């Protein structure tokens, strides 16, 4: 079972996630969550989006990269 914490909701419905927990989970301002309600229990689940890395090589493409279908399948 997870860690138990007692926190308060303000008049606008906001809650504060303690900084120790935000740091532990790597949460930054603007983080998005799924709010799940099940039998009177609310669960906040962070939506973790893994950034897509685009890697490129800084060299020219060789002629072998542009073979036609016959050359690619059967060779020259």
N, C-alpha and C positions, 0 to 999 in steps of 0.2 A: 504494500500500500504506500502511497505517496506521502509527502510531508503535509501536515495540517497547519494552516495559518488562518488567523481571524483578521479579516479586513472589512472596511466599511464602504458602502456605496454613497456617493454624494447626491445632492438634490437633483442633479441632471442625469443620474443613472450611471455615472462613471465610477470605476474602481481603479485603485492604484496597485500595480504589480510591484512588489518590493524590488529595489535595484539589484540586490544580491541574486534574486531569481531571474531577473531580466539578463543580467550578465552571464549567469550560468547557462541560460538557454540561447544566448547570442541574439536577443531581441533588441531591435533598434526602433526609433520613432518611425511610425508609419507601418509597423508590422501588422499583418492581417491575421485574423483568427476565424475559425469555424466555431459557432456557438451551438452546442448540442444540449438539448434538454431531454432527460430521460427520467421518468417517475419522480419529478420534483428536484432533480439534481442537475445543475448547470455545469457543463464542462467547456472550458475554453481550450481549443486546440490550435496551436500556431500553424499557419500555412507556410511551410518552408519551400521556397522556390530556389532551386539550384540554378545558378547562372550558367548559361551556355557559353563555353569557351570556343572561340573560333581561332584555330591555329592555321597559320599560313607559312609557307616556306618562301623565302626571298630568293627564288631562283627561277629561271625561265623554264617553261614546260618544254620537254623534248618532243621530237617528232613521234616517238612511240606512244605518246599520250593521245594522238589523234588518228589512230588507225581506222580505216573503214571497216565495216562489219566483216567482210571477207578476210581481210588481213588479221583482224583480231581473233577470228575463229580458227582459221586454217594456216595462218602465217603467209609469208610472201610466196 
